[in-house]
């Protein structure tokens, strides 16, 4: 069993909510807050000290927050200063670096690497082997598929980091690379294997390497198995979304 309290280490000022379970061989460092009914599986590190730990004799761990009803799977490492919302789910062997902020109901897949100082909205879905560069800003309901990379250095190597911005409901398909400073609007679709740079308005279909704007996504002939135009996708996909019961059209009061 995973929860035998074998080799579990808790630092100072750790706040555990009601019914929190911590798996064997896991370490919770100082100043960590974990919400009610959260599961930390075996071999996890929560509140990993940031670089200043090795440089300053008076180091104090920044507060790390994990929301309620979260599931942190084995070999996840979450660095100090991260603030992660309720209903977080992680895959195995993922890293969330310092000062990352994420909203509620996010899912980060196996081997995902979020490199810190990022802002991530609600209901994001990142598949396996996704890399999110520092200073990235991602809105709500954004899906990133396997091997997507958000970069941030326009003249590598340098100290000038310019994060990618992706707005609500956009989809970035497998093996796409988004270059530093790129801004993608709402309800966009980036095709697989695209290399994307520039600023794109809402409702665009973006494809190619280098990528080109092929026009308004909602007018593209992309049909689902029912013969319906699939985009905007929230009208046709609802699993795990807040409009699952009533449908997007009824839910979207905005």
Secondary structure as UniProt FT lines:
FT   STRAND          9..10
FT   TURN            12..13
FT   STRAND          15..16
FT   TURN            18..19
FT   STRAND          21..22
FT   TURN            24..25
FT   STRAND          27..28
FT   STRAND          32..34
FT   TURN            36..37
FT   STRAND          39..40
FT   TURN            42..43
FT   STRAND          45..48
FT   HELIX           51..54
FT   TURN            57..58
FT   STRAND          64..66
FT   TURN            68..69
FT   STRAND          71..72
FT   TURN            74..75
FT   STRAND          77..79
FT   TURN            80..81
FT   STRAND          83..84
FT   TURN            86..87
FT   STRAND          89..90
FT   STRAND          95..96
FT   TURN            98..99
FT   STRAND          101..102
FT   STRAND          107..108
FT   TURN            110..111
FT   STRAND          113..114
FT   STRAND          119..120
FT   STRAND          125..126
FT   TURN            128..129
FT   STRAND          131..132
FT   TURN            134..135
FT   STRAND          137..138
FT   STRAND          143..144
FT   TURN            146..147
FT   STRAND          149..150
FT   TURN            154..155
FT   STRAND          165..166
FT   TURN            168..169
FT   STRAND          171..172
FT   TURN            174..175
FT   STRAND          177..178
FT   TURN            180..181
FT   STRAND          183..184
FT   TURN            186..187
FT   STRAND          189..190
FT   TURN            192..193
FT   STRAND          195..196
FT   STRAND          199..200
FT   STRAND          204..208
FT   TURN            209..210
FT   STRAND          211..216
FT   HELIX           217..219
FT   TURN            225..226
FT   HELIX           233..235
FT   TURN            239..240
FT   TURN            242..246
FT   HELIX           248..251
//
